[in-house]
Amino acid sequence: MALIICVFVIQAKAWWWLIGLVPIAVLWNPIVVIELHGQGWVSAQFIAALVFIIVGIRTKVPTAVHR
């Protein structure tokens, strides 16, 4: 999901959101599992959810105009 949102952020030319999305894509990737535990990991999950919500609300991807 983070990688899909990264594509939308790039299309919208809102590069600064990649600062929050790339670490999410790395830490929660399904190919190379990174085992993390504890309260910090639980907090990171809430922060990641907030980043997704904020980026989803704030990012506006321009639509293509057909002539």
PDB file of N, H, CA, C and O in Angstrom:
ATOM      1  N   MET A   1       0.820  -1.186   0.000  1.00  0.00           N
ATOM      2  CA  MET A   1       0.000   0.000   0.000  1.00  0.00           C
ATOM      3  C   MET A   1       0.869   1.257   0.000  1.00  0.00           C
ATOM      4  O   MET A   1       0.570   2.226  -0.698  1.00  0.00           O
ATOM      5  N   ALA A   2       1.940   1.233   0.782  1.00  0.00           N
ATOM      6  H   ALA A   2       2.183   0.446   1.349  1.00  0.00           H
ATOM      7  CA  ALA A   2       2.819   2.405   0.837  1.00  0.00           C
ATOM      8  C   ALA A   2       3.459   2.676  -0.517  1.00  0.00           C
ATOM      9  O   ALA A   2       3.630   3.832  -0.903  1.00  0.00           O
ATOM     10  N   LEU A   3       3.815   1.617  -1.243  1.00  0.00           N
ATOM     11  H   LEU A   3       3.676   0.677  -0.930  1.00  0.00           H
ATOM     12  CA  LEU A   3       4.425   1.818  -2.561  1.00  0.00           C
ATOM     13  C   LEU A   3       3.423   2.391  -3.558  1.00  0.00           C
ATOM     14  O   LEU A   3       3.795   3.204  -4.404  1.00  0.00           O
ATOM     15  N   ILE A   4       2.177   1.987  -3.473  1.00  0.00           N
ATOM     16  H   ILE A   4       1.875   1.326  -2.786  1.00  0.00           H
ATOM     17  CA  ILE A   4       1.141   2.546  -4.351  1.00  0.00           C
ATOM     18  C   ILE A   4       0.957   4.025  -4.051  1.00  0.00           C
ATOM     19  O   ILE A   4       0.853   4.841  -4.967  1.00  0.00           O
ATOM     20  N   ILE A   5       0.916   4.368  -2.778  1.00  0.00           N
ATOM     21  H   ILE A   5       1.001   3.705  -2.034  1.00  0.00           H
ATOM     22  CA  ILE A   5       0.773   5.776  -2.407  1.00  0.00           C
ATOM     23  C   ILE A   5       2.018   6.563  -2.818  1.00  0.00           C
ATOM     24  O   ILE A   5       1.911   7.737  -3.172  1.00  0.00           O
ATOM     25  N   CYS A   6       3.201   5.933  -2.777  1.00  0.00           N
ATOM     26  H   CYS A   6       3.288   4.979  -2.489  1.00  0.00           H
ATOM     27  CA  CYS A   6       4.426   6.591  -3.257  1.00  0.00           C
ATOM     28  C   CYS A   6       4.286   6.983  -4.729  1.00  0.00           C
ATOM     29  O   CYS A   6       4.715   8.067  -5.125  1.00  0.00           O
ATOM     30  N   VAL A   7       3.694   6.119  -5.529  1.00  0.00           N
ATOM     31  H   VAL A   7       3.345   5.239  -5.207  1.00  0.00           H
ATOM     32  CA  VAL A   7       3.488   6.425  -6.951  1.00  0.00           C
ATOM     33  C   VAL A   7       2.572   7.634  -7.091  1.00  0.00           C
ATOM     34  O   VAL A   7       2.851   8.521  -7.897  1.00  0.00           O
ATOM     35  N   PHE A   8       1.495   7.689  -6.332  1.00  0.00           N
ATOM     36  H   PHE A   8       1.268   6.968  -5.677  1.00  0.00           H
ATOM     37  CA  PHE A   8       0.588   8.832  -6.398  1.00  0.00           C
ATOM     38  C   PHE A   8       1.271  10.119  -5.941  1.00  0.00           C
ATOM     39  O   PHE A   8       1.045  11.184  -6.515  1.00  0.00           O
ATOM     40  N   VAL A   9       2.096  10.018  -4.917  1.00  0.00           N
ATOM     41  H   VAL A   9       2.279   9.153  -4.451  1.00  0.00           H
ATOM     42  CA  VAL A   9       2.817  11.193  -4.414  1.00  0.00           C
ATOM     43  C   VAL A   9       3.786  11.709  -5.472  1.00  0.00           C
ATOM     44  O   VAL A   9       3.919  12.919  -5.654  1.00  0.00           O
ATOM     45  N   ILE A  10       4.456  10.807  -6.161  1.00  0.00           N
ATOM     46  H   ILE A  10       4.348   9.824  -6.013  1.00  0.00           H
ATOM     47  CA  ILE A  10       5.374  11.211  -7.230  1.00  0.00           C
ATOM     48  C   ILE A  10       4.602  11.867  -8.371  1.00  0.00           C
ATOM     49  O   ILE A  10       5.047  12.876  -8.918  1.00  0.00           O
ATOM     50  N   GLN A  11       3.457  11.308  -8.733  1.00  0.00           N
ATOM     51  H   GLN A  11       3.095  10.488  -8.289  1.00  0.00           H
ATOM     52  CA  GLN A  11       2.635  11.901  -9.791  1.00  0.00           C
ATOM     53  C   GLN A  11       2.144  13.295  -9.400  1.00  0.00           C
ATOM     54  O   GLN A  11       2.022  14.178 -10.249  1.00  0.00           O
ATOM     55  N   ALA A  12       1.867  13.483  -8.126  1.00  0.00           N
ATOM     56  H   ALA A  12       1.965  12.765  -7.436  1.00  0.00           H
ATOM     57  CA  ALA A  12       1.393  14.782  -7.651  1.00  0.00           C
ATOM     58  C   ALA A  12       2.536  15.764  -7.404  1.00  0.00           C
ATOM     59  O   ALA A  12       2.304  16.922  -7.057  1.00  0.00           O
ATOM     60  N   LYS A  13       3.775  15.294  -7.585  1.00  0.00           N
ATOM     61  H   LYS A  13       3.964  14.354  -7.866  1.00  0.00           H
ATOM     62  CA  LYS A  13       4.966  16.112  -7.352  1.00  0.00           C
ATOM     63  C   LYS A  13       5.024  16.645  -5.918  1.00  0.00           C
ATOM     64  O   LYS A  13       5.424  17.783  -5.675  1.00  0.00           O
ATOM     65  N   ALA A  14       4.614  15.792  -4.977  1.00  0.00           N
ATOM     66  H   ALA A  14       4.289  14.868  -5.174  1.00  0.00           H
ATOM     67  CA  ALA A  14       4.667  16.118  -3.559  1.00  0.00           C
ATOM     68  C   ALA A  14       5.729  15.225  -2.924  1.00  0.00           C
ATOM     69  O   ALA A  14       5.423  14.348  -2.115  1.00  0.00           O
ATOM     70  N   TRP A  15       6.969  15.463  -3.303  1.00  0.00           N
ATOM     71  H   TRP A  15       7.217  16.175  -3.960  1.00  0.00           H
ATOM     72  CA  TRP A  15       8.085  14.592  -2.939  1.00  0.00           C
ATOM     73  C   TRP A  15       8.296  14.460  -1.444  1.00  0.00           C
ATOM     74  O   TRP A  15       8.755  13.414  -0.987  1.00  0.00           O
ATOM     75  N   TRP A  16       7.979  15.484  -0.667  1.00  0.00           N
ATOM     76  H   TRP A  16       7.606  16.335  -1.038  1.00  0.00           H
ATOM     77  CA  TRP A  16       8.264  15.473   0.765  1.00  0.00           C
ATOM     78  C   TRP A  16       7.518  14.357   1.502  1.00  0.00           C
ATOM     79  O   TRP A  16       7.949  13.947   2.580  1.00  0.00           O
ATOM     80  N   TRP A  17       6.420  13.862   0.949  1.00  0.00           N
ATOM     81  H   TRP A  17       6.070  14.195   0.073  1.00  0.00           H
ATOM     82  CA  TRP A  17       5.707  12.765   1.601  1.00  0.00           C
ATOM     83  C   TRP A  17       6.491  11.459   1.548  1.00  0.00           C
ATOM     84  O   TRP A  17       6.226  10.543   2.326  1.00  0.00           O
ATOM     85  N   LEU A  18       7.448  11.369   0.641  1.00  0.00           N
ATOM     86  H   LEU A  18       7.663  12.113   0.009  1.00  0.00           H
ATOM     87  CA  LEU A  18       8.265  10.154   0.553  1.00  0.00           C
ATOM     88  C   LEU A  18       9.096   9.942   1.818  1.00  0.00           C
ATOM     89  O   LEU A  18       9.489   8.816   2.122  1.00  0.00           O
ATOM     90  N   ILE A  19       9.360  11.016   2.551  1.00  0.00           N
ATOM     91  H   ILE A  19       9.041  11.931   2.304  1.00  0.00           H
ATOM     92  CA  ILE A  19      10.123  10.902   3.804  1.00  0.00           C
ATOM     93  C   ILE A  19       9.397   9.997   4.797  1.00  0.00           C
ATOM     94  O   ILE A  19      10.043   9.260   5.543  1.00  0.00           O
ATOM     95  N   GLY A  20       8.099  10.039   4.816  1.00  0.00           N
ATOM     96  H   GLY A  20       7.574  10.637   4.210  1.00  0.00           H
ATOM     97  CA  GLY A  20       7.333   9.178   5.711  1.00  0.00           C
ATOM     98  C   GLY A  20       6.932   7.860   5.088  1.00  0.00           C
ATOM     99  O   GLY A  20       6.799   6.860   5.792  1.00  0.00           O
ATOM    100  N   LEU A  21       6.733   7.839   3.762  1.00  0.00           N
ATOM    101  H   LEU A  21       6.841   8.651   3.190  1.00  0.00           H
ATOM    102  CA  LEU A  21       6.223   6.638   3.107  1.00  0.00           C
ATOM    103  C   LEU A  21       7.286   5.582   2.828  1.00  0.00           C
ATOM    104  O   LEU A  21       7.007   4.387   2.922  1.00  0.00           O
ATOM    105  N   VAL A  22       8.492   6.006   2.489  1.00  0.00           N
ATOM    106  H   VAL A  22       8.718   6.977   2.412  1.00  0.00           H
ATOM    107  CA  VAL A  22       9.545   5.032   2.178  1.00  0.00           C
ATOM    108  C   VAL A  22       9.905   4.178   3.400  1.00  0.00           C
ATOM    109  O   VAL A  22      10.029   2.962   3.260  1.00  0.00           O
ATOM    110  N   PRO A  23      10.079   4.765   4.591  1.00  0.00           N
ATOM    111  CA  PRO A  23      10.337   3.899   5.755  1.00  0.00           C
ATOM    112  C   PRO A  23       9.188   2.931   6.041  1.00  0.00           C
ATOM    113  O   PRO A  23       9.424   1.801   6.467  1.00  0.00           O
ATOM    114  N   ILE A  24       7.953   3.364   5.810  1.00  0.00           N
ATOM    115  H   ILE A  24       7.761   4.282   5.464  1.00  0.00           H
ATOM    116  CA  ILE A  24       6.816   2.463   5.988  1.00  0.00           C
ATOM    117  C   ILE A  24       6.911   1.310   5.002  1.00  0.00           C
ATOM    118  O   ILE A  24       6.689   0.157   5.371  1.00  0.00           O
ATOM    119  N   ALA A  25       7.239   1.612   3.754  1.00  0.00           N
ATOM    120  H   ALA A  25       7.419   2.548   3.454  1.00  0.00           H
ATOM    121  CA  ALA A  25       7.363   0.564   2.740  1.00  0.00           C
ATOM    122  C   ALA A  25       8.472  -0.423   3.085  1.00  0.00           C
ATOM    123  O   ALA A  25       8.347  -1.616   2.809  1.00  0.00           O
ATOM    124  N   VAL A  26       9.548   0.062   3.682  1.00  0.00           N
ATOM    125  H   VAL A  26       9.650   1.031   3.906  1.00  0.00           H
ATOM    126  CA  VAL A  26      10.673  -0.819   4.029  1.00  0.00           C
ATOM    127  C   VAL A  26      10.338  -1.659   5.262  1.00  0.00           C
ATOM    128  O   VAL A  26      10.572  -2.867   5.262  1.00  0.00           O
ATOM    129  N   LEU A  27       9.801  -1.046   6.296  1.00  0.00           N
ATOM    130  H   LEU A  27       9.611  -0.064   6.296  1.00  0.00           H
ATOM    131  CA  LEU A  27       9.548  -1.764   7.550  1.00  0.00           C
ATOM    132  C   LEU A  27       8.400  -2.763   7.450  1.00  0.00           C
ATOM    133  O   LEU A  27       8.415  -3.788   8.131  1.00  0.00           O
ATOM    134  N   TRP A  28       7.408  -2.477   6.611  1.00  0.00           N
ATOM    135  H   TRP A  28       7.396  -1.644   6.058  1.00  0.00           H
ATOM    136  CA  TRP A  28       6.251  -3.363   6.505  1.00  0.00           C
ATOM    137  C   TRP A  28       6.228  -4.135   5.190  1.00  0.00           C
ATOM    138  O   TRP A  28       5.159  -4.542   4.736  1.00  0.00           O
ATOM    139  N   ASN A  29       7.383  -4.340   4.576  1.00  0.00           N
ATOM    140  H   ASN A  29       8.252  -4.009   4.945  1.00  0.00           H
ATOM    141  CA  ASN A  29       7.383  -5.066   3.301  1.00  0.00           C
ATOM    142  C   ASN A  29       7.174  -6.560   3.551  1.00  0.00           C
ATOM    143  O   ASN A  29       7.672  -7.097   4.540  1.00  0.00           O
ATOM    144  N   PRO A  30       6.438  -7.237   2.655  1.00  0.00           N
ATOM    145  CA  PRO A  30       6.141  -8.654   2.868  1.00  0.00           C
ATOM    146  C   PRO A  30       7.231  -9.603   2.378  1.00  0.00           C
ATOM    147  O   PRO A  30       7.133 -10.805   2.627  1.00  0.00           O
ATOM    148  N   ILE A  31       8.249  -9.121   1.702  1.00  0.00           N
ATOM    149  H   ILE A  31       8.328  -8.145   1.500  1.00  0.00           H
ATOM    150  CA  ILE A  31       9.267  -9.997   1.123  1.00  0.00           C
ATOM    151  C   ILE A  31      10.373 -10.273   2.133  1.00  0.00           C
ATOM    152  O   ILE A  31      10.714 -11.429   2.381  1.00  0.00           O
ATOM    153  N   VAL A  32      10.933  -9.220   2.717  1.00  0.00           N
ATOM    154  H   VAL A  32      10.656  -8.280   2.516  1.00  0.00           H
ATOM    155  CA  VAL A  32      11.968  -9.367   3.741  1.00  0.00           C
ATOM    156  C   VAL A  32      11.358  -8.898   5.057  1.00  0.00           C
ATOM    157  O   VAL A  32      11.248  -7.698   5.311  1.00  0.00           O
ATOM    158  N   VAL A  33      10.970  -9.843   5.875  1.00  0.00           N
ATOM    159  H   VAL A  33      11.059 -10.817   5.669  1.00  0.00           H
ATOM    160  CA  VAL A  33      10.275  -9.522   7.127  1.00  0.00           C
ATOM    161  C   VAL A  33      11.284  -9.040   8.165  1.00  0.00           C
ATOM    162  O   VAL A  33      12.297  -9.693   8.419  1.00  0.00           O
ATOM    163  N   ILE A  34      10.990  -7.890   8.757  1.00  0.00           N
ATOM    164  H   ILE A  34      10.168  -7.360   8.551  1.00  0.00           H
ATOM    165  CA  ILE A  34      11.810  -7.333   9.828  1.00  0.00           C
ATOM    166  C   ILE A  34      11.037  -7.538  11.132  1.00  0.00           C
ATOM    167  O   ILE A  34       9.979  -6.941  11.332  1.00  0.00           O
ATOM    168  N   GLU A  35      11.563  -8.373  12.002  1.00  0.00           N
ATOM    169  H   GLU A  35      12.422  -8.858  11.839  1.00  0.00           H
ATOM    170  CA  GLU A  35      10.885  -8.683  13.269  1.00  0.00           C
ATOM    171  C   GLU A  35      11.121  -7.549  14.277  1.00  0.00           C
ATOM    172  O   GLU A  35      12.245  -7.344  14.736  1.00  0.00           O
ATOM    173  N   LEU A  36      10.082  -6.837  14.606  1.00  0.00           N
ATOM    174  H   LEU A  36       9.169  -7.003  14.233  1.00  0.00           H
ATOM    175  CA  LEU A  36      10.154  -5.775  15.607  1.00  0.00           C
ATOM    176  C   LEU A  36       9.060  -6.007  16.638  1.00  0.00           C
ATOM    177  O   LEU A  36       7.955  -6.433  16.300  1.00  0.00           O
ATOM    178  N   HIS A  37       9.372  -5.724  17.892  1.00  0.00           N
ATOM    179  H   HIS A  37      10.269  -5.378  18.167  1.00  0.00           H
ATOM    180  CA  HIS A  37       8.421  -5.946  18.981  1.00  0.00           C
ATOM    181  C   HIS A  37       8.483  -4.776  19.947  1.00  0.00           C
ATOM    182  O   HIS A  37       9.382  -3.939  19.876  1.00  0.00           O
ATOM    183  N   GLY A  38       7.527  -4.734  20.835  1.00  0.00           N
ATOM    184  H   GLY A  38       6.796  -5.414  20.892  1.00  0.00           H
ATOM    185  CA  GLY A  38       7.555  -3.758  21.908  1.00  0.00           C
ATOM    186  C   GLY A  38       6.656  -2.565  21.679  1.00  0.00           C
ATOM    187  O   GLY A  38       5.973  -2.459  20.660  1.00  0.00           O
ATOM    188  N   GLN A  39       6.671  -1.677  22.643  1.00  0.00           N
ATOM    189  H   GLN A  39       7.225  -1.764  23.471  1.00  0.00           H
ATOM    190  CA  GLN A  39       5.813  -0.500  22.617  1.00  0.00           C
ATOM    191  C   GLN A  39       6.179   0.457  21.480  1.00  0.00           C
ATOM    192  O   GLN A  39       5.302   1.097  20.901  1.00  0.00           O
ATOM    193  N   GLY A  40       7.453   0.553  21.163  1.00  0.00           N
ATOM    194  H   GLY A  40       8.166   0.033  21.633  1.00  0.00           H
ATOM    195  CA  GLY A  40       7.868   1.412  20.050  1.00  0.00           C
ATOM    196  C   GLY A  40       7.279   0.956  18.733  1.00  0.00           C
ATOM    197  O   GLY A  40       6.905   1.782  17.901  1.00  0.00           O
ATOM    198  N   TRP A  41       7.194  -0.345  18.534  1.00  0.00           N
ATOM    199  H   TRP A  41       7.498  -1.016  19.211  1.00  0.00           H
ATOM    200  CA  TRP A  41       6.629  -0.895  17.299  1.00  0.00           C
ATOM    201  C   TRP A  41       5.122  -0.625  17.226  1.00  0.00           C
ATOM    202  O   TRP A  41       4.583  -0.323  16.161  1.00  0.00           O
ATOM    203  N   VAL A  42       4.456  -0.741  18.380  1.00  0.00           N
ATOM    204  H   VAL A  42       4.894  -0.987  19.245  1.00  0.00           H
ATOM    205  CA  VAL A  42       3.023  -0.448  18.415  1.00  0.00           C
ATOM    206  C   VAL A  42       2.789   1.033  18.102  1.00  0.00           C
ATOM    207  O   VAL A  42       1.864   1.374  17.365  1.00  0.00           O
ATOM    208  N   SER A  43       3.610   1.890  18.650  1.00  0.00           N
ATOM    209  H   SER A  43       4.361   1.613  19.248  1.00  0.00           H
ATOM    210  CA  SER A  43       3.504   3.324  18.370  1.00  0.00           C
ATOM    211  C   SER A  43       3.770   3.612  16.890  1.00  0.00           C
ATOM    212  O   SER A  43       3.098   4.451  16.290  1.00  0.00           O
ATOM    213  N   ALA A  44       4.741   2.924  16.308  1.00  0.00           N
ATOM    214  H   ALA A  44       5.287   2.243  16.796  1.00  0.00           H
ATOM    215  CA  ALA A  44       5.060   3.119  14.891  1.00  0.00           C
ATOM    216  C   ALA A  44       3.882   2.730  14.004  1.00  0.00           C
ATOM    217  O   ALA A  44       3.674   3.337  12.953  1.00  0.00           O
ATOM    218  N   GLN A  45       3.113   1.732  14.411  1.00  0.00           N
ATOM    219  H   GLN A  45       3.282   1.239  15.264  1.00  0.00           H
ATOM    220  CA  GLN A  45       1.951   1.333  13.625  1.00  0.00           C
ATOM    221  C   GLN A  45       0.890   2.428  13.614  1.00  0.00           C
ATOM    222  O   GLN A  45       0.270   2.679  12.581  1.00  0.00           O
ATOM    223  N   PHE A  46       0.678   3.079  14.754  1.00  0.00           N
ATOM    224  H   PHE A  46       1.183   2.875  15.593  1.00  0.00           H
ATOM    225  CA  PHE A  46      -0.274   4.182  14.807  1.00  0.00           C
ATOM    226  C   PHE A  46       0.221   5.381  13.993  1.00  0.00           C
ATOM    227  O   PHE A  46      -0.560   6.037  13.303  1.00  0.00           O
ATOM    228  N   ILE A  47       1.510   5.655  14.079  1.00  0.00           N
ATOM    229  H   ILE A  47       2.144   5.121  14.639  1.00  0.00           H
ATOM    230  CA  ILE A  47       2.085   6.759  13.300  1.00  0.00           C
ATOM    231  C   ILE A  47       1.965   6.474  11.809  1.00  0.00           C
ATOM    232  O   ILE A  47       1.641   7.372  11.033  1.00  0.00           O
ATOM    233  N   ALA A  48       2.222   5.237  11.402  1.00  0.00           N
ATOM    234  H   ALA A  48       2.485   4.507  12.032  1.00  0.00           H
ATOM    235  CA  ALA A  48       2.090   4.865   9.990  1.00  0.00           C
ATOM    236  C   ALA A  48       0.656   5.041   9.516  1.00  0.00           C
ATOM    237  O   ALA A  48       0.427   5.525   8.408  1.00  0.00           O
ATOM    238  N   ALA A  49      -0.307   4.658  10.335  1.00  0.00           N
ATOM    239  H   ALA A  49      -0.121   4.265  11.236  1.00  0.00           H
ATOM    240  CA  ALA A  49      -1.715   4.845   9.973  1.00  0.00           C
ATOM    241  C   ALA A  49      -2.033   6.328   9.806  1.00  0.00           C
ATOM    242  O   ALA A  49      -2.745   6.708   8.876  1.00  0.00           O
ATOM    243  N   LEU A  50      -1.514   7.162  10.692  1.00  0.00           N
ATOM    244  H   LEU A  50      -0.936   6.854  11.447  1.00  0.00           H
ATOM    245  CA  LEU A  50      -1.731   8.610  10.566  1.00  0.00           C
ATOM    246  C   LEU A  50      -1.097   9.171   9.304  1.00  0.00           C
ATOM    247  O   LEU A  50      -1.680  10.029   8.641  1.00  0.00           O
ATOM    248  N   VAL A  51       0.107   8.685   8.967  1.00  0.00           N
ATOM    249  H   VAL A  51       0.581   7.989   9.506  1.00  0.00           H
ATOM    250  CA  VAL A  51       0.770   9.142   7.741  1.00  0.00           C
ATOM    251  C   VAL A  51      -0.084   8.781   6.527  1.00  0.00           C
ATOM    252  O   VAL A  51      -0.271   9.609   5.636  1.00  0.00           O
ATOM    253  N   PHE A  52      -0.606   7.550   6.482  1.00  0.00           N
ATOM    254  H   PHE A  52      -0.455   6.877   7.206  1.00  0.00           H
ATOM    255  CA  PHE A  52      -1.473   7.146   5.369  1.00  0.00           C
ATOM    256  C   PHE A  52      -2.693   8.049   5.257  1.00  0.00           C
ATOM    257  O   PHE A  52      -3.039   8.492   4.162  1.00  0.00           O
ATOM    258  N   ILE A  53      -3.343   8.324   6.376  1.00  0.00           N
ATOM    259  H   ILE A  53      -3.061   7.964   7.265  1.00  0.00           H
ATOM    260  CA  ILE A  53      -4.550   9.156   6.360  1.00  0.00           C
ATOM    261  C   ILE A  53      -4.229  10.567   5.910  1.00  0.00           C
ATOM    262  O   ILE A  53      -4.934  11.121   5.067  1.00  0.00           O
ATOM    263  N   ILE A  54      -3.176  11.161   6.459  1.00  0.00           N
ATOM    264  H   ILE A  54      -2.603  10.711   7.144  1.00  0.00           H
ATOM    265  CA  ILE A  54      -2.825  12.541   6.114  1.00  0.00           C
ATOM    266  C   ILE A  54      -2.414  12.650   4.656  1.00  0.00           C
ATOM    267  O   ILE A  54      -2.839  13.574   3.962  1.00  0.00           O
ATOM    268  N   VAL A  55      -1.585  11.715   4.178  1.00  0.00           N
ATOM    269  H   VAL A  55      -1.239  10.965   4.741  1.00  0.00           H
ATOM    270  CA  VAL A  55      -1.151  11.753   2.779  1.00  0.00           C
ATOM    271  C   VAL A  55      -2.349  11.559   1.859  1.00  0.00           C
ATOM    272  O   VAL A  55      -2.457  12.228   0.831  1.00  0.00           O
ATOM    273  N   GLY A  56      -3.244  10.655   2.218  1.00  0.00           N
ATOM    274  H   GLY A  56      -3.156  10.112   3.053  1.00  0.00           H
ATOM    275  CA  GLY A  56      -4.432  10.423   1.394  1.00  0.00           C
ATOM    276  C   GLY A  56      -5.329  11.637   1.280  1.00  0.00           C
ATOM    277  O   GLY A  56      -5.921  11.880   0.230  1.00  0.00           O
ATOM    278  N   ILE A  57      -5.430  12.394   2.351  1.00  0.00           N
ATOM    279  H   ILE A  57      -4.949  12.196   3.204  1.00  0.00           H
ATOM    280  CA  ILE A  57      -6.271  13.592   2.341  1.00  0.00           C
ATOM    281  C   ILE A  57      -5.577  14.741   1.618  1.00  0.00           C
ATOM    282  O   ILE A  57      -6.224  15.480   0.877  1.00  0.00           O
ATOM    283  N   ARG A  58      -4.281  14.900   1.819  1.00  0.00           N
ATOM    284  H   ARG A  58      -3.755  14.300   2.421  1.00  0.00           H
ATOM    285  CA  ARG A  58      -3.564  16.077   1.317  1.00  0.00           C
ATOM    286  C   ARG A  58      -3.061  15.966  -0.123  1.00  0.00           C
ATOM    287  O   ARG A  58      -2.808  16.989  -0.761  1.00  0.00           O
ATOM    288  N   THR A  59      -2.909  14.744  -0.649  1.00  0.00           N
ATOM    289  H   THR A  59      -3.114  13.914  -0.131  1.00  0.00           H
ATOM    290  CA  THR A  59      -2.313  14.573  -1.976  1.00  0.00           C
ATOM    291  C   THR A  59      -3.387  14.647  -3.053  1.00  0.00           C
ATOM    292  O   THR A  59      -4.383  13.927  -2.999  1.00  0.00           O
ATOM    293  N   LYS A  60      -3.181  15.501  -4.008  1.00  0.00           N
ATOM    294  H   LYS A  60      -2.372  16.087  -4.053  1.00  0.00           H
ATOM    295  CA  LYS A  60      -4.093  15.656  -5.135  1.00  0.00           C
ATOM    296  C   LYS A  60      -3.332  15.334  -6.420  1.00  0.00           C
ATOM    297  O   LYS A  60      -2.444  16.081  -6.829  1.00  0.00           O
ATOM    298  N   VAL A  61      -3.688  14.215  -7.051  1.00  0.00           N
ATOM    299  H   VAL A  61      -4.409  13.608  -6.719  1.00  0.00           H
ATOM    300  CA  VAL A  61      -3.031  13.798  -8.290  1.00  0.00           C
ATOM    301  C   VAL A  61      -3.762  14.454  -9.451  1.00  0.00           C
ATOM    302  O   VAL A  61      -4.982  14.337  -9.558  1.00  0.00           O
ATOM    303  N   PRO A  62      -3.030  15.143 -10.321  1.00  0.00           N
ATOM    304  CA  PRO A  62      -3.692  15.780 -11.469  1.00  0.00           C
ATOM    305  C   PRO A  62      -4.232  14.736 -12.425  1.00  0.00           C
ATOM    306  O   PRO A  62      -3.618  13.690 -12.637  1.00  0.00           O
ATOM    307  N   THR A  63      -5.389  15.031 -12.999  1.00  0.00           N
ATOM    308  H   THR A  63      -5.888  15.880 -12.827  1.00  0.00           H
ATOM    309  CA  THR A  63      -5.990  14.114 -13.965  1.00  0.00           C
ATOM    310  C   THR A  63      -5.575  14.510 -15.383  1.00  0.00           C
ATOM    311  O   THR A  63      -5.312  15.680 -15.661  1.00  0.00           O
ATOM    312  N   ALA A  64      -5.522  13.534 -16.257  1.00  0.00           N
ATOM    313  H   ALA A  64      -5.736  12.584 -16.031  1.00  0.00           H
ATOM    314  CA  ALA A  64      -5.144  13.792 -17.653  1.00  0.00           C
ATOM    315  C   ALA A  64      -6.362  14.352 -18.397  1.00  0.00           C
ATOM    316  O   ALA A  64      -7.481  13.865 -18.231  1.00  0.00           O
ATOM    317  N   VAL A  65      -6.129  15.370 -19.210  1.00  0.00           N
ATOM    318  H   VAL A  65      -5.220  15.765 -19.345  1.00  0.00           H
ATOM    319  CA  VAL A  65      -7.195  15.977 -19.999  1.00  0.00           C
ATOM    320  C   VAL A  65      -7.062  15.464 -21.424  1.00  0.00           C
ATOM    321  O   VAL A  65      -6.024  15.638 -22.064  1.00  0.00           O
ATOM    322  N   HIS A  66      -8.123  14.831 -21.916  1.00  0.00           N
ATOM    323  H   HIS A  66      -8.966  14.690 -21.396  1.00  0.00           H
ATOM    324  CA  HIS A  66      -8.104  14.296 -23.282  1.00  0.00           C
ATOM    325  C   HIS A  66      -8.699  15.301 -24.230  1.00  0.00           C
ATOM    326  O   HIS A  66      -9.727  15.912 -23.936  1.00  0.00           O
ATOM    327  N   ARG A  67      -8.055  15.476 -25.373  1.00  0.00           N
ATOM    328  H   ARG A  67      -7.220  14.980 -25.612  1.00  0.00           H
ATOM    329  CA  ARG A  67      -8.562  16.431 -26.369  1.00  0.00           C
ATOM    330  C   ARG A  67      -9.068  15.715 -27.580  1.00  0.00           C
ATOM    331  O   ARG A  67      -9.533  16.353 -28.525  1.00  0.00           O
TER     332      ARG A  67
END
